[in-house]
Amino acid sequence: MHQAHIRTPPRLLLALGWASAIGCAHDRILPVTSVCGDGVVTGSEECDTTSPGCTSCHVTDGWQCTDDTCTPICGDGKVQGGEQCDPPDGTSCNESCELVSRPVGCNLTGYFAVKQTNYSRDTIVNQVQTSSNWYFYRFSQSGSTFQVDQALTCGIHVTGTVDVSLDDGGLAALLYANRQDGKGAHGPRRGTFVPTASGNGCELSFDRWYMVRGVDEPTFLPADFAAHPDLASLPPLPKPVDPLTPAASIPGATDPDGDGLLGLALHLSGNLQGLRSVAQRDWNEVSTAPDAPIAENAGEFTATSVFDSQESVLSVTQCQPAICSLLLAGGVPARDIPGRVKFRYLGQSLSDPAVAAIAASAPGDDVNADLQTCKNVRAAMPHEPYMQ
């Protein structure tokens, strides 16, 4: 049997359309029902997680929360959560609100987490770029001289015009590069840590150290670091014929991160996005002024850093054609903004609580453990963008 097709009169269709429009005009958006304890932040909830920092799905005074994590605010003068002290004083209480103090005296023997912060300006709009470099060190000191016995290079992060980061391959490539622990061609990195002339603290000097990335180390490093040669006097870094067309080989260039592209891969996000594979060379040295002494038993202290750098862009990929050429622009050191290096003393042995909280194992025993150690260093000493 065939069904009859009923045709709706045009006027009725028009009336139904107006009715629908009127109905939509009076619809109400009902409030989202919040269920505190379901692990999802909805409605008026500020947090929804099991933590002393989240009370009835609202952030407890003195805490800060993301959707699923709450941490006490270090620096508010309240000791709570996992804090051991508050506020930080640089001597007995570090910037993670942990109790730590070096043995009294001008002696750096022990394990340290270190963050070096330098500033440069991009060559397009002259904006300040902030770079953080992280290290995990074990120093030993005899008399006034200390040296690096163990070292991990824990990567770099840059913010400013763009955000620059490394992937896991890049982080692994830097772990043991440019060795400062005496296992490379240049012996261990050394420095002095001595009482100031006035006797009101300690004065630090950490020798200049040269580093390269994405190139063969012996070829592009100076034979004698102590001679302090200018970077311009060293063999020029490799240059491609056309960085917009990646080359299979460039004399002197290497692929340290194993991604199939020559150079160290820098992942760019933010205003410009893409992959920038580079050859780099730089040096840095660290010191304190006599009028800025370090307390003899300071568990955390900051010194001044100076540096110089060179870079050659070997290729740019994974970018929109219209902006790829912009990724060729580099940066120059910002001479008007002093760099700084923060040293955080952890302890004398791997079993000391603060060392064990950072070091997954003895440095150099296992790549994966060393990467975890570096992750812990970076989490304990976060990147701090430049603030005018």
N, C-alpha and C positions, 0 to 999 in steps of 0.2 A: 504494500500500500504506500502510496506517495504522500509525504507530509505536505500540508498546505503552507505556503510562505505568506506570512502576514506582513504587510508593508506599513511602517509607521508613517503617519502623515507628517509632512515637513514642519507644520506649525507645532506639532507635539515634540518633535526633535528639538526645536528651538527652545521650547519651554523646559524640556529636560536639561538642556545645556545651561540655561539661566539658573535652574534649580541647583545644578552641580556647583556652579560658580558661587551661588549664595551660600551653599553648604560649606565650601572650602573657606569662605571668608570668615565663618564663625567657628571653624575647627580650632581646638586648643591643643597645644603641645604639652602633654602631661609631664610632670617632673620625673626625673630618673629615680627609681627606687634604689637607695643605697643599702647595702647589706654589709655592715661592719664585720669583718672577720672572714670574708670570702676571698681576700687577697687581691681584690681589684679596687682601685681608687675610682669612685664614682660620686656624683652629686656633690655634696658639701664636704666630703672626706678629704683630708689633707694627706693621709697615708693609710695603708691597710696592710700591716705586717705585724708579726709578733716580735716586739722589741720594747724595752723600757722607754725608747724614744717616741713610741706611738701609743698614745693613750686614748681609747675610745675613738680611734681613727683620726685623731688630731695630734699634731706634732707637740711633744712635750717641751716645755721651756728648757733651753740650753742644748737642744738637739737639732739636727738637720736630717731630713728624710728625702729619699727618692721614693718611687712607688713601692719598692721591696726592700730597701735598706735604710737603716737609721744609724747615724754616728753622732757621738757627742761633739759639741763645738769646742775645739781646742783654742783656748785663749780667752774664754769668758770668765775665768777665775773659779769655775766649779769643777771639782774632780768627780766624774761620774762615768758610767759605762766602763769601757776598758782603759780609761785614762789612769795614769799613775801619778800625775801631777798636773797642775794648771794654775797660773799661766806659764808659758815657756819663758825661761830666763837666759837660755843659751849656755848656762853652766851646769846646773843639775837637772834641768827640765828642757828637753828639746822641743822642736816645733811640731812633733807628733804627740806631745804631752806624755813622753816616756821619761822615766828617771834614768839618767845616765851621767856618769862623770869620769873623766880620765884620771888616772893616777896623777897626783900633784907633781908638777915639774914640767919643764919644756921638753917633753918626750912624746913622740907620735907613735911609738910602737903599739900595734894593734890593728884591728879591722875597722874600716871606715866605708860608709856610703857617701858618695860625692856627687854633687850636681854643679855643673859649670854652665853659667848663663852668659851668653854674648849677644851683642846687638849689631845689626847691619842695616843698611838702607837699600831698598830695591832701586834699580836703575831706570824705572819707568816713572813713578810718582814720588820717589824719595821717601816712601813710607818705612817706618821702623819695622824690622823683622827681629823677632826674639827667638833665639835658638837655645835649647837645653840639651846638654850632653851629660850622660850619666856614667859613673864608674863605680866599681867595687874593688877596693884595695885592701891589701895587708901590707903595712909599713913595718920596718924594723929600724931602730935608731941606735947608733953608737956615737957617743960624744954629742957633738952638735949636728952631725950629718945623719939624715934618714934616707932610706931607699925603698923602692917598691919591690916587694918579694912576690906578691901575687896580684894579678889585675884582670878584671873583665871590663871590656868596653860595652856599655849597655844601651847604645843607640842614641838617636837624636830625634828631636821634634821641634818644628819651626812653626810659628804663627805670625801673622801680620797681613801682608797683601793676600797671601794664600796660606793654607795649612799644609805642612809637609811632614810625611811620616814614612816609616819603613815597614815592609811586610816581614813575615817571619824569616824569609830567606835573607833579607837585608840585615836583620838583627843578628842572625847566626853568622853572617859574613864578617861582622865587625867584632864579634866576641874576642877573638884572639889576634886581630889585625894590629899592626903598629905596636908590637909588644913593648910594654913598659917594665916587665918583670925580669929582664935579663936573659930571656930565652930567644930574643931576636938578635939582630946583628949589631945593636948599639948598646948593649949592656943595660943594667937597670936604670930607671929614671931616679934621680936623686934630688935632694934639697937640704936646706938647713932649717933648724927650729931652735932658736937660741933666746936667752933672756935679753930683753931690751936693755939699752945702756942705762936707763933710769931704774931698771929692776922692777918695773911695775907690770910685768907680764912677759909674753913670748912674741918673737918676731919670726915670721915664716917666709921662706923663699923656696919655690918649687921650680926646678930647672926647666928651661925651654925644651919643648918636645915637638918634633915634626911628625906629621901624619899624612898619609895618602889613602885614597879610596878609589877603586875602579881602575887602578894601574899597577904595574909591576913595582913593588916596593923598592928594591935595590936601585933601580934605574932612576927613580924620581925623588929619592930622599938624599939629603946631603951626606957625605961621608963622615963628617964630623959635626955633630949637633952643637958642641960647645963653641964652635966658631961663629955661630949665629948668622949664617948667610941669609941674605935677602932671598925671598922666593923667586924674584925676577932673575936672579943669577943662576938658578938651577935649570936643568934641561926642561924645555917647554912641555906642558902637558899635551897628550895626544889630541888632535883635532880631526873631525870627520870632514869629508868633502861636502856633504849636505846632511845636517842633523835631522832634516825632515824625511830623509830616506835612510833608515838604519843600515849600517854597513856590517858585513859578515866578519870583517877583520880591520883593525886599525892598529898600526904598530905601537906597542906599549900598553894598549888597553886590555883589560881583563873583564871577566864576567863573574864577580865575586858572589853574587846572590843566586847564580845558576838559573836565571829566568830566560836565557837565550838571547839577551841583549847586552852589548858591551857597556860597562860602567855600572855604578851602583844605582839601583832604581829608586827614585824618590817619587812617592805617590802624592799628587797634589789634589786638594779638594778646596771647596769654598768658592771664591770669586772666579778662579780658573781651575779647571779639572784636567787631569791627564797624567801621563807617566813621563818623567824626566830622568833619563839615564845619564849619569855624569861621571867625569873624572875630577877629583878634588885633591887639593893639597893645602895644608895649613900648619901653623904652629901656635902654641900658647905657652904662656908662662904665668906664674902665680906668685904674689907677694903681699905682704902687709907693710904699712908704713910704721916707722917707729912711734908716731903719735897715735896709732890705732892698734894698741897691743891686744893680744889674745890672752885671756885669763889662763893662768897656769893649769887649772883643772877643768877648763871649759869642755863640756860634752858636745858642743856644737858651736862652730864659729865660721865666719865669712871672711874671705880674702879677696883681693882685687885681681882680675884677670886681664891680660892684654893678648891680642892675637892678630894674625894676618892670614889671609886666605886667597886661594885662586880656584877657579872652576872652569872646566871645559864641558859644554853640553855635547854629548856624543850622539844622542837621539831624543826626539820627543814623539810619543805615540799615545794612543788611546785618548786623543783630544779631538774636539770639533775642528774641522779644517779652518774655520775663520779665526780661531784663537791659537792654533798650534804655534805660530811664529812668536806669539807673546811669551810662550814658555821658554824661549831662548834667552830672555832677559835674566840677568843675575843680580848680585848685590855686592856692596862694598862695606867694609867695616865702618861702623858709626863711631868715629873717634871721639865724639862729644859725649858718649854715654859709656861710662866705665862698665866693663864686665865684672862678674863676681863669681866666686866659687864657694859653695857651702860644703863644709866638711862635717859629717856627723859620726862621732865615735860610737862604736858598737860594743867593743869588748876585746879581750885578749885571746880568747879561744873560740872555736866553733861551737862549743857547748854553752857559752855564755848566752843568757836569754835573748838579749837584743841581737846578737849575731845569728843565733839559731832562727830568729823570726825572719831574717833576711836571706841567709845562705841556705840553699837547698842541699848543698854538699860542699866539700872542699873545692875551690875553684880549679878548673882544668880536669876534673875527674870524669865529667859527663856533660855533653853539650846540652841535653834537655834540662838537666838540673841547673846548669849555668844560665840558661835562658830564663828559667823560673826565678833564679836569684836576681837577674836583671829586672824582671817584671816586678819583683818585690821592692827593689831599689827605687824604681820609677814610681810605684804606688806610694812609697813612704816619703818621697820628695817630689811632689807634683810639679809639672811645668807651670810657670807663672808668666802670662803674657805681659808685654810692656804696658805700663800705665803712666801717662804723662802727668 
